[in-house]
């Protein structure tokens, strides 16, 4: 019953209703602060509310300053590029591929047994899901995520293998004799 009440109040909350259909460029910093106050942060998180608010404001500001269409990056784990459905890449992206490092991969549970591919895409900012972008950045501050609405089609600009460089061969260390 507690969760149903929470869902109902979430659905009727004025800030949620305001953000539900708003263009990301129209989001104000006050809206970000009010949403964070309403949403709160998990007790087990290592960031305090001030750090999360500072991150959200910087993140939304970076999105707003970006060109339209906006360039985003998505990591995909697959056996090969041919197995990736470019018409259905998903809804979770980041603003820059520099955020996609080993810690990021561990946080999102990427299977390192398969190859990792980065997709550089372009999409109109009207398809950014403001509520889910804010929620995911409250929960996972290090991911710098931009969430799109479900079934959003993106234009693939580039795709490349992540961590494509050769690993150093440990056997070379034995040749020093």
C-alpha positions as CSV (number, residue, x, y, z in Angstrom):
1,X,0.0,0.0,0.0
2,X,2.9,2.3,0.8
3,X,4.3,2.0,-2.7
4,X,0.9,2.5,-4.4
5,X,0.4,5.7,-2.4
6,X,3.9,6.9,-3.4
7,X,3.2,6.2,-7.1
8,X,-0.1,8.1,-6.9
9,X,1.5,11.1,-5.2
10,X,4.4,10.9,-7.7
11,X,1.9,10.9,-10.6
12,X,0.1,14.0,-9.2
13,X,3.1,15.9,-8.0
14,X,3.2,19.4,-9.7
15,X,7.0,19.2,-10.5
16,X,6.6,15.8,-12.2
17,X,3.6,17.1,-14.2
18,X,5.7,20.2,-15.2
19,X,8.7,18.1,-16.3
20,X,6.7,15.4,-18.0
21,X,6.3,17.1,-21.3
22,X,8.9,19.9,-21.1
23,X,11.7,20.4,-23.6
24,X,15.1,20.0,-21.9
25,X,16.0,23.5,-23.0
26,X,13.1,24.9,-21.0
27,X,14.1,23.3,-17.7
28,X,15.1,25.8,-15.1
29,X,17.6,25.3,-12.3
30,X,14.8,25.8,-9.8
31,X,12.9,22.9,-11.4
32,X,16.0,20.7,-11.0
33,X,16.2,21.7,-7.3
34,X,12.5,21.1,-6.7
35,X,12.6,17.7,-8.4
36,X,15.7,16.7,-6.3
37,X,13.9,17.8,-3.1
38,X,10.8,15.8,-4.1
39,X,12.7,12.7,-5.4
40,X,15.4,12.7,-2.6
41,X,18.5,10.5,-2.7
42,X,19.0,7.0,-1.5
43,X,20.4,6.7,2.0
44,X,23.1,4.2,0.8
45,X,24.6,6.6,-1.7
46,X,28.0,8.2,-1.0
47,X,27.0,11.7,-2.3
48,X,25.1,14.2,-0.2
49,X,22.2,16.2,-1.6
50,X,24.4,19.3,-2.3
51,X,26.8,17.2,-4.4
52,X,23.9,15.6,-6.3
53,X,22.2,19.0,-6.9
54,X,25.5,20.5,-8.2
55,X,25.9,17.6,-10.5
56,X,22.4,17.8,-11.8
57,X,22.7,21.5,-12.5
58,X,26.0,21.1,-14.3
59,X,24.6,18.1,-16.3
60,X,21.3,19.9,-17.4
61,X,23.3,23.0,-18.2
62,X,25.7,21.0,-20.4
63,X,22.7,19.4,-22.2
64,X,21.0,22.8,-22.7
65,X,24.3,24.3,-24.1
66,X,24.6,21.4,-26.6
67,X,23.6,21.9,-30.2
68,X,20.3,20.6,-31.5
69,X,20.4,17.9,-32.6
70,X,22.5,16.7,-29.7
71,X,25.4,14.2,-30.1
72,X,25.3,11.3,-27.6
73,X,27.2,8.1,-27.0
74,X,26.0,4.6,-26.3
75,X,28.0,1.5,-25.4
76,X,26.8,-1.9,-26.6
77,X,28.1,-5.3,-25.7
78,X,27.9,-7.7,-28.6
79,X,29.8,-10.5,-30.4
80,X,30.3,-8.3,-33.4
81,X,28.8,-5.2,-35.0
82,X,26.6,-7.2,-37.3
83,X,24.7,-8.4,-34.2
84,X,23.7,-4.9,-33.1
85,X,20.3,-3.6,-34.2
86,X,21.0,0.1,-35.0
87,X,17.3,0.8,-35.2
88,X,16.9,-0.2,-31.5
89,X,20.0,1.0,-29.6
90,X,18.2,1.7,-26.4
91,X,17.4,4.8,-24.4
92,X,20.4,5.3,-22.1
93,X,23.2,7.5,-23.5
94,X,26.0,9.8,-22.2
95,X,27.2,13.2,-23.4
96,X,30.8,12.2,-24.0
97,X,32.5,8.8,-24.7
98,X,35.2,9.9,-22.2
99,X,32.7,8.9,-19.4
100,X,32.7,5.3,-20.7
101,X,35.6,3.8,-18.8
102,X,36.2,0.7,-16.7
103,X,34.3,2.1,-13.7
104,X,31.3,3.0,-15.8
105,X,31.2,-0.4,-17.4
106,X,31.3,-2.1,-13.9
107,X,28.5,0.2,-12.7
108,X,26.2,-0.7,-15.6
109,X,27.1,-4.4,-15.5
110,X,28.6,-4.7,-19.0
111,X,29.7,-8.3,-19.9
112,X,33.4,-8.0,-20.7
113,X,33.3,-11.4,-22.4
114,X,31.9,-9.8,-25.5
115,X,33.3,-6.9,-27.6
116,X,32.3,-3.4,-26.6
117,X,31.2,-0.9,-29.3
118,X,30.6,2.8,-28.9
119,X,27.8,4.3,-31.0
120,X,28.1,8.1,-31.6
121,X,24.5,9.2,-32.4
122,X,22.6,12.3,-33.1
123,X,19.0,13.0,-31.9
124,X,16.7,16.0,-31.6
125,X,16.7,17.3,-28.0
126,X,12.9,17.1,-27.9
127,X,13.3,13.3,-27.4
128,X,15.2,13.7,-24.1
129,X,13.2,12.3,-21.3
130,X,13.8,15.0,-18.6
131,X,12.4,13.1,-15.7
132,X,14.3,9.9,-16.3
133,X,17.5,11.9,-17.1
134,X,17.2,13.6,-13.7
135,X,16.3,10.3,-11.9
136,X,19.2,8.3,-13.3
137,X,21.6,11.1,-12.5
138,X,20.4,11.2,-8.9
139,X,21.0,7.5,-8.6
140,X,24.1,7.1,-10.7
141,X,25.9,10.5,-10.5
142,X,29.1,9.2,-12.3
143,X,27.3,8.0,-15.5
144,X,26.3,11.5,-16.8
145,X,23.3,9.8,-18.4
146,X,20.9,11.3,-20.9
147,X,17.7,9.2,-21.1
148,X,15.6,9.3,-24.3
149,X,11.9,8.4,-24.6
150,X,11.3,4.8,-25.5
151,X,11.3,3.9,-29.2
152,X,13.2,7.1,-30.1
153,X,15.1,6.7,-33.4
154,X,18.6,8.1,-33.4
155,X,20.9,8.8,-36.4
156,X,24.2,6.8,-36.1
157,X,27.1,9.0,-36.9
158,X,29.9,6.6,-36.1
159,X,30.6,3.3,-34.4
160,X,33.8,1.9,-33.1
161,X,35.2,-0.8,-30.9
162,X,36.0,0.3,-27.3
163,X,39.4,-0.6,-25.9
164,X,40.7,-1.7,-29.3
165,X,44.3,-1.3,-28.4
166,X,46.5,-4.4,-28.0
167,X,47.2,-5.5,-24.5
168,X,51.0,-5.7,-23.7
169,X,52.4,-9.2,-23.8
170,X,53.7,-10.3,-20.4
171,X,56.1,-12.7,-22.0
172,X,58.3,-9.8,-23.2
173,X,59.3,-9.2,-19.5
174,X,61.2,-12.5,-19.5
175,X,63.4,-11.5,-22.4
176,X,65.6,-9.3,-20.2
177,X,68.0,-12.2,-19.5
